[in-house]
Amino acid sequence: MFWRINLRENLQPGRKVLLDVDVLLIGRLQPFPASITQKEKQLVLFNGNAYIFSPYSITKQTTTITTGTKNLESFTKVKPSSQSDSKLVYGPYENVKPFSVESISVHYENNAPFLTVVEMERVLELSHWGNIAVEETITLEHKGNFTTSTTTK
């Protein structure tokens, strides 16, 4: 995953810029365990990278993962890292080399819906007498959504 960032003004040599990058990852959560009874908690597993995957050296970086719940089963502890309610904070990390990888896993309870519209068809019928009929066919899939934000320098 790469971004193209256009600055309003050219960055002069020796100057720095602070970027806040918010990422919404879709389809990255997997139910873990894969199946449960109706009375059990719904747990999900996220596998990712503590660093932003960048072709550039990063002076300073902090990654915040918001799970939406404080009920965490486990998470990878990469120094420095901390947990506060529904947020996990990885970093700050300094002098991160290009394309650095530090694998992390977050296993937590998630009872929020995972429904995603993957296909939608809407048919409108307009009669000569001014009546309107609307028919919608929607295909839903169960997918996981996950939010992470990274601050880099």
N, C-alpha and C positions, 0 to 999 in steps of 0.2 A: 504494500500500500504506500503510495507516494502522493504528495500534495504539490501543487504549483501555487506559490504565494507571490502575489504582486504587491509591492510596497508603493505607497503614494509618492514617495520620493526615493531617489537612489540612495543607498547606504554608502556613506563615505568611508574610505579606508580607516581602519582602527576603531570605527563606531560599532555599537552593538544594538540589537533589537530584541525585545521580549515578545515571544509569541505564546498565546494560549490556544491550544488545540483541543477541541471537544470532539470525541468520536463516539458514534452510536454503532455498535456492532450487532448485526442481526444474524441469527442462526448460529451463534457461537456457544450457546449454552446447551448442554446435553443433560437429560434426566439421569441422575445417579443416586440410587440404583435405577436401572432402566424401567422397572415396573414396580408398582406398589399396590397395596390394598387401599380402599377408600378411606380407612381410618388412619393411615400412615401420613407422615409429613412428606410433602413434595420437595425433594432435594435436587439441586442442579450443580453441575460442575463447569467451571470456566477454566480453560487453559490459554495462557497468553504470554506476553513479554512485559517485564517490568520497565523496560526502556522503550522509547519511541523508536521505531525502526527507521533510521535516517541515514542518508548517504553523507551527512555532514557531521563533523565533530560538534559536540554539544558541551558548552561550558558548565551549565547547571540545569538539572531536570528533576521534576517531582511528578509522579504519577498518582492520581487519586482514582480509586475504583469505588463506585457507589452501587451497593447491592440492593438497596431498598428495604433491608431487614437487618436487625442486629443479631439474628440467629445464625451465626456462622458455625459450621461443623469444623472446618479447618481452612487454613490458608498458608501459602508458602511465605516463610519469614526470610526475607532478604534484607540484610542490614544496610541502611536503617529502614525500618518499616514499623508502622503503628496502626492500631485499630481504634476507632471511636464510633460507637453506635453502628450505623450502616455504611461507614466509610473506611476504606483501607488506604493508607498513604504509603507509597514506596518512594523513598528518597528523603531529602534531596541527594542526588548523585552529581558528582562533579567530574568534568573532563571525560565524558562518555565518548568512546571512539565510534566512528561510523559503523553501521550495521551490527551493533552490539546486541547480544541476546542474553537475557537472564530469564529463563522459563519460570513462570509462576502458575499456581493453581489455586482457585478459590472454590470451596465446596460449601454451599449454604442453602437454607430453606427459602423456597420461593413459591408462594401460593397465588401469585398474580397470574392472570390469563396470558397464554402464549399465542393467542390467535393472530394470524396474519392473513390478510386478503391477498391471494395469489392470482385470482382471476375474477373479473366482474363483468357481467353483461347486462345492459339495461336496454329494454325494448319499450319505446313509447308509441302509443297508438292514438292518433287524433282523428276523431270522427268528423263527418260533415256537419254534425249538430253541435260541435263544440265540446264534446266529452273527451276526456283524456284518460287513457289507461296506461299504467306503468307496471312492467314486470321486470324484476331483478333476479338474476341468477348469480350467486356468489360462491366461490370456492375458497374455503378457509383451510389453513394448515396450522399445526401446532409448531411454533418456533420460539426460540429464546431470544430476548432482547437484553442488552447489557450496555451500560454507559461507563465510559472512562474518560478522564481528562488529563492532559499532560501540560506542564508549564516548562518551557525550554528557554535557554539563553544562548 
